[in-house]
């Protein structure tokens, strides 16, 4: 699925010809005046004018636009990627001493179309034009590098690789250590072909050579029902709010119809590596999960900057499916971000929401939309969200109710995996696993390395549906 730009905010095309004529400092209208049709213009090709336009749009739609200084020099940056990174420093939010924006970014249009449509592109990878291998890796401990997820139609998925496999050699190099993280990032995410040696859970060794490719992603990784101590528990692994939205919506319908037919009492939603995606997909999932009593009640508010306040919106729950849950369990990590956190926040006023995982969630209560500039899309943070209780600004993330290590040594759905096991223990016995049972602090170096390995993961809340008039 590719984004239909004609349905985006029409901030994009008005007066482009005047924007690119020369470098300017004045603001440009973000929205067409009522009754004014856009003027057709040629696509910008001059790299310097692309940078000028990137800054001008940011000065209109960026949530903290009024903190960008007049002296900011767009042309001193290499490209829109560097420019979007640079404006982040001006995102000072009340209550926070450091800039809160970690996400404003830019991508070439073709790469974004592949990423947003679920066609196998690693976010920010130098090999993005060629696709990727379709797997991610994390250190379980120093020297213990594990596969954390695999896309089933990707080169890694077709090779039979699974979550929990241990990587012991990469491109002939057996130095699989946190001190070699840059090499690992290049070999796993930035290469068009790499060789891997894995140890499977049964102790057997597997040698695999993978060639990067585009493939269709399927963000519903697993759904199943467990019957444990007379409790029926639905478990659902959802890895992204991006992709083919028709397929995702059909999958939601299938999964929740199955859960309802099995008379499940509780649902565990595994969002541990889900960095977000479309607001519309979040709304759909929220409507399946929310209790029936919330129907027609406020789900969330979206707020833009004061220049564009007339586009602020309020969304209400429209209950889907027959499940009527009073509580919900989410497995989370620091990689659980944006639309995933939006889902959690929107359900909190209406349900008992429990979080299980090793750390706070990522902390991204803001979103953006793609603005075309030349052959790029730019994504300056443009709106923030609050729930029915008025809660937003969770830039520090949501803390886990049950602090449990990420069970990287187990495959999806293994009831002995630490996070799922703690969820099941609460559902069946009324208490989570204790921290002494389930959590051991990983070393600072492993945390730093995993942060590097998580770098190519997209984190965003994307709004593409509204046409503002």
C-alpha positions in Angstrom: 0.0 0.0 0.0 1.4 3.4 -1.0 0.4 6.6 0.6 -2.1 8.7 -1.4 -0.5 12.1 -1.1 -3.7 13.8 -2.4 -5.3 13.0 0.9 -2.6 14.4 3.1 -2.6 17.8 4.7 -2.5 20.2 1.8 0.5 22.0 3.3 2.6 20.7 0.6 2.0 22.4 -2.7 0.7 25.9 -2.2 3.2 28.5 -3.5 6.0 26.0 -4.0 7.2 28.0 -6.9 7.8 31.0 -4.6 9.4 28.8 -2.0 12.1 27.5 -4.3 12.9 30.7 -6.1 15.5 31.7 -3.5 16.4 31.3 0.2 13.8 33.1 2.3 13.3 33.6 6.0 9.5 34.4 6.2 7.0 31.7 7.1 4.8 30.1 4.4 1.1 29.3 4.8 0.8 25.6 5.9 -2.7 25.3 4.5 -4.5 26.6 1.4 -6.9 29.5 2.1 -10.6 28.5 1.7 -11.5 28.2 -2.0 -8.0 28.6 -3.3 -6.8 25.8 -5.5 -3.2 24.6 -5.4 -0.9 25.9 -8.1 0.8 23.1 -10.1 4.5 23.4 -9.9 7.6 21.5 -11.0 9.2 19.1 -8.6 12.2 20.7 -6.9 15.5 19.2 -8.0 18.1 21.7 -6.7 19.5 20.3 -3.4 19.9 23.8 -1.9 16.3 24.8 -2.6 15.1 21.4 -1.2 16.8 22.4 2.0 15.3 25.9 2.0 11.8 24.4 1.5 12.4 21.8 4.3 13.1 24.6 6.7 10.2 26.8 5.6 7.7 23.9 6.0 9.2 23.1 9.4 8.7 26.7 10.5 5.0 26.4 9.8 4.1 22.9 10.9 6.7 21.9 13.5 5.1 21.6 16.9 7.9 23.9 18.4 8.3 26.1 15.3 8.5 29.3 17.3 11.7 28.0 19.0 13.6 27.6 15.7 15.8 30.7 15.5 15.7 33.2 12.6 19.5 32.6 12.2 19.0 28.8 11.5 20.9 28.2 8.2 19.3 25.4 6.2 22.1 25.3 3.7 24.7 24.5 6.3 23.3 21.0 6.5 24.1 18.2 4.1 20.5 17.2 3.2 17.0 17.0 4.7 18.0 14.1 7.0 20.6 16.3 8.7 18.3 19.3 8.8 15.4 17.4 10.4 17.9 16.0 13.0 19.1 19.6 13.6 15.7 21.1 14.4 15.1 18.6 17.2 17.3 20.7 19.5 14.6 23.4 19.6 11.9 21.1 21.0 11.9 22.4 24.6 8.7 21.3 26.4 7.6 22.6 29.8 8.7 20.2 32.5 11.6 18.9 30.5 15.1 20.3 30.6 16.4 18.7 27.5 14.9 18.7 24.0 12.1 16.1 23.7 12.1 15.5 19.9 14.1 12.4 19.0 12.2 11.6 15.8 11.8 14.3 13.2 13.3 12.8 10.1 13.4 12.7 6.3 13.5 9.8 3.7 13.6 9.5 0.0 10.1 9.0 -1.3 10.7 5.6 -2.8 12.2 4.3 0.5 9.3 5.7 2.5 6.7 4.2 0.2 8.4 0.8 0.7 8.7 1.2 4.4 5.2 2.5 5.0 3.6 -0.1 2.7 5.3 -3.0 4.5 7.7 -3.9 1.6 10.8 -4.8 3.5 12.9 -1.7 4.0 15.0 -1.1 7.1 14.5 2.4 8.5 17.5 4.6 7.9 19.6 1.7 6.5 22.2 2.6 3.7 20.9 -0.5 1.8 17.3 0.6 2.0 16.9 0.8 -1.8 17.7 -3.0 -2.0 15.5 -4.1 0.8 16.8 -6.0 3.8 17.2 -9.4 5.3 14.0 -9.3 7.4 15.4 -9.9 10.9 16.5 -8.0 13.9 19.1 -8.9 16.6 19.7 -8.0 20.2 22.2 -9.0 22.8 20.7 -11.2 25.5 24.0 -10.8 27.5 27.6 -9.9 26.6 28.6 -12.2 23.7 25.1 -13.7 23.4 23.5 -12.2 20.3 20.0 -13.4 19.5 17.5 -13.1 16.7 14.7 -11.0 18.2 12.2 -11.2 15.2 11.9 -12.5 11.7 9.6 -11.5 8.9 8.1 -14.7 7.5 8.3 -13.7 3.8 11.7 -12.1 4.0 15.0 -13.7 3.1 15.6 -14.7 6.7 12.1 -16.0 7.1 12.3 -18.1 3.9 15.6 -19.5 5.2 13.8 -20.8 8.2 15.5 -18.5 10.8 13.5 -18.0 14.1 13.5 -15.7 17.0 15.8 -17.0 19.8 18.5 -18.4 17.4 22.0 -17.3 18.6 24.3 -15.6 16.1 27.9 -16.8 16.5 29.5 -15.7 13.2 28.8 -12.8 10.8 30.6 -12.5 7.5 33.4 -14.7 8.8 33.9 -12.7 12.0 33.4 -14.6 15.3 33.8 -11.4 17.4 30.2 -11.2 18.3 30.5 -8.8 21.2 29.2 -5.4 22.2 32.5 -3.9 21.3 31.9 -4.9 17.7 28.4 -3.4 17.5 29.1 -1.1 14.5 30.3 -4.1 12.5 27.1 -6.1 13.5 24.8 -3.2 12.5 26.5 -3.0 9.1 26.4 -6.7 8.5 22.8 -7.2 9.6 21.1 -3.9 8.4 23.4 -2.1 5.9 24.6 -4.9 3.7 23.0 -6.3 0.6 24.5 -9.8 1.3 25.8 -11.3 4.5 26.7 -14.8 5.8 25.5 -15.9 9.2 26.2 -18.8 11.5 23.5 -19.6 14.0 23.1 -22.0 16.9 19.5 -23.3 17.1 17.8 -24.1 20.4 18.5 -27.8 19.8 22.2 -27.1 19.7 22.6 -27.6 15.9 24.6 -25.1 13.9 23.2 -23.5 10.7 25.1 -21.6 8.1 23.1 -19.2 6.0 23.9 -16.6 3.3 21.2 -13.9 2.9 20.7 -11.5 0.1 18.6 -8.3 0.8 15.2 -8.1 -0.9 11.9 -6.3 -0.7 9.1 -8.5 0.5 5.6 -8.1 2.0 5.6 -7.7 5.7 2.9 -9.3 7.9 2.9 -7.5 11.2 0.6 -10.0 12.9 3.4 -12.5 13.8 1.4 -14.9 16.0 -2.0 -15.3 17.5 -3.1 -18.2 19.7 -5.2 -19.2 22.7 -4.0 -21.0 25.8 -6.1 -22.8 28.3 -4.2 -22.7 31.7 -5.8 -23.4 35.1 -9.3 -23.1 33.6 -8.4 -19.7 32.1 -8.6 -19.1 28.4 -5.9 -16.5 27.4 -5.6 -14.9 23.9 -2.1 -14.0 22.9 -1.4 -11.7 20.0 2.1 -10.6 18.6 1.8 -7.4 16.6 5.0 -5.9 15.3 4.0 -2.7 13.4 1.1 -0.3 12.8 2.6 0.2 9.2 1.9 -1.9 6.2 -1.0 -3.1 4.1 -3.9 -1.7 6.1 -6.5 -3.8 4.4 -4.6 -7.0 5.3 -4.1 -5.7 8.9 -7.7 -4.9 9.4 -8.7 -8.3 8.0 -6.3 -9.9 10.4 -7.7 -8.0 13.4 -11.2 -9.2 12.4 -9.9 -12.8 12.2 -8.0 -12.7 15.4 -10.6 -11.2 17.6 -13.4 -13.3 16.1 -11.3 -16.3 17.0 -10.7 -15.0 20.5 -14.4 -14.4 21.0 -15.3 -17.9 19.7 -13.0 -19.4 22.3 -14.6 -17.4 25.1 -11.2 -16.0 26.3 -11.1 -14.2 29.6 -8.0 -12.1 29.0 -5.8 -10.9 26.1 -2.0 -10.4 26.1 -0.9 -8.1 23.3 2.8 -8.4 22.5 4.1 -5.0 21.4 7.7 -5.4 22.5 9.4 -4.2 19.3 6.4 -2.3 17.8 7.7 1.2 17.0 4.3 2.5 15.8 2.8 3.5 12.5 -0.6 4.7 11.3 -3.0 6.4 13.7 -5.9 4.8 11.8 -4.6 1.3 12.5 -4.2 2.2 16.2 -7.8 3.3 16.3 -9.0 0.0 14.8 -7.1 -2.1 17.3 -8.2 0.1 20.2 -11.8 -0.4 19.1 -11.4 -4.2 19.3 -9.7 -4.1 22.7 -11.7 -1.5 24.6 -14.5 -2.5 26.9 -18.0 -2.1 25.5 -18.9 0.6 28.1 -16.5 2.9 26.4 -18.4 2.9 23.1 -18.9 6.5 21.8 -16.7 7.9 24.5 -13.7 10.0 23.8 -10.6 8.1 22.6 -8.1 10.9 22.0 -7.5 14.4 21.0 -4.8 15.5 18.5 -3.4 19.0 18.9 -1.3 20.9 16.3 0.6 24.1 16.9 -1.1 27.5 17.3 -0.8 28.3 13.6 -2.8 25.2 12.7 -5.1 24.8 15.8 -8.2 24.7 13.5 -7.1 21.2 12.5 -7.2 19.9 16.1 -9.4 16.8 16.2 -11.3 14.6 18.7 -11.8 10.9 18.1 -14.4 8.7 19.8 -14.4 4.9 20.4 -16.6 2.9 18.0 -16.5 -0.6 19.6 -15.7 -3.5 17.2 -16.2 -7.2 17.9 -17.9 -8.9 20.8 -15.0 -9.1 23.3 -15.8 -7.2 26.4 -12.6 -7.1 28.4 -12.2 -5.2 31.7 -8.4 -5.5 31.7 -5.6 -5.8 29.1 -2.0 -6.9 29.2 0.7 -5.4 27.0 4.3 -6.8 26.7 6.6 -3.8 26.1 10.2 -2.7 25.9 12.0 0.5 25.3 11.3 -0.2 21.6 7.5 0.0 22.2 6.8 3.4 20.7 4.5 6.0 19.3 1.3 4.4 18.0 1.9 1.5 20.4 2.0 4.0 23.3 -0.9 5.9 21.9 -3.0 2.6 22.1 -1.9 2.1 25.7 -2.7 5.7 26.7 -6.1 5.7 25.0 -7.2 2.5 26.8 -6.0 3.5 30.2 -9.1 5.7 31.2 -11.4 2.8 30.5 -9.6 -0.4 31.4 -7.1 -1.9 33.8 -4.0 -1.8 31.7 -1.0 -3.9 32.8 2.5 -3.5 31.2 5.1 -6.3 31.4 8.7 -5.9 30.2 12.3 -4.9 31.0 12.0 -1.1 30.8 9.9 1.9 30.3 8.3 2.2 26.9 10.0 4.6 24.4 8.2 7.8 25.3 6.7 9.4 22.1 3.4 11.2 22.6 3.7 13.1 19.3 3.3 12.4 15.6 3.8 13.7 12.1 2.7 13.3 8.5 4.8 13.1 5.3 5.4 16.3 3.4 6.9 15.9 -0.1 9.8 18.1 -1.0 11.5 17.2 -4.2 12.2 13.5 -4.2 12.1 13.5 -0.3 9.4 13.3 2.3 10.1 15.3 5.4 8.5 14.5 8.8 8.8 17.4 11.3 6.9 16.5 14.5 3.5 18.2 14.0 1.0 17.2 16.6 0.6 15.7 20.1 -2.1 13.5 21.6 -3.9 13.2 24.8 -6.5 10.6 26.1 -9.9 11.0 27.7 -8.2 11.9 31.0 -6.1 14.6 29.4 -3.0 12.6 29.8 -0.2 13.1 27.3 3.4 14.3 27.4 4.7 10.9 28.4 8.1 11.7 26.9 9.7 9.4 29.6 7.6 6.5 28.6 5.3 4.2 30.6 6.8 2.1 33.3 6.3 -1.6 33.5 4.0 -3.0 36.2 6.0 -6.2 36.0 9.7 -5.7 35.4 10.8 -8.8 33.5 13.7 -9.5 31.1 13.0 -9.7 27.4 13.0 -13.5 26.8 15.3 -13.4 23.8 16.2 -17.1 24.3 12.6 -18.2 23.6 10.5 -18.1 20.4 7.2 -16.3 20.2 4.4 -17.9 22.1 6.5 -20.0 24.4 4.7 -19.9 27.7 8.0 -20.2 29.6 9.3 -17.0 27.9 9.7 -14.5 30.8 7.3 -11.8 29.7 4.5 -14.1 28.6 5.1 -16.3 31.7 4.6 -13.3 34.0 1.4 -12.3 32.3 0.0 -15.8 32.6 1.0 -16.0 36.2 -1.0 -12.8 37.0 -4.0 -14.0 34.9 -4.1 -17.4 36.6 -2.9 -16.5 40.1 -3.4 -12.8 40.7 0.3 -11.8 40.9 3.1 -11.2 38.6 6.4 -13.0 38.8 8.6 -11.2 41.4 11.4 -9.0 40.1 13.9 -11.4 41.8 12.4 -14.3 39.8 12.2 -12.6 36.5 14.6 -9.7 36.1 18.4 -9.3 36.1 19.8 -5.9 35.1 21.8 -6.2 31.9 25.2 -4.4 31.8 25.4 -0.8 30.6 27.5 -1.9 27.6 24.7 -4.3 26.5 22.2 -1.5 26.9 24.3 0.8 24.7 24.9 -1.9 22.1 21.2 -2.8 21.9 20.4 0.8 21.5 22.7 0.8 18.4 21.1 -2.4 17.1 17.6 -0.8 17.6 18.6 2.3 15.7 17.3 1.0 12.3 13.8 0.5 13.8 11.1 3.0 12.8 9.4 4.9 15.6 6.5 7.1 14.7 2.8 8.0 14.8 1.7 8.7 11.2 -1.4 10.7 10.3 -2.3 10.4 6.6 -6.1 10.4 6.5 -7.2 14.0 6.9 -7.9 16.5 4.2 -8.0 19.9 5.8 -10.2 22.6 4.2 
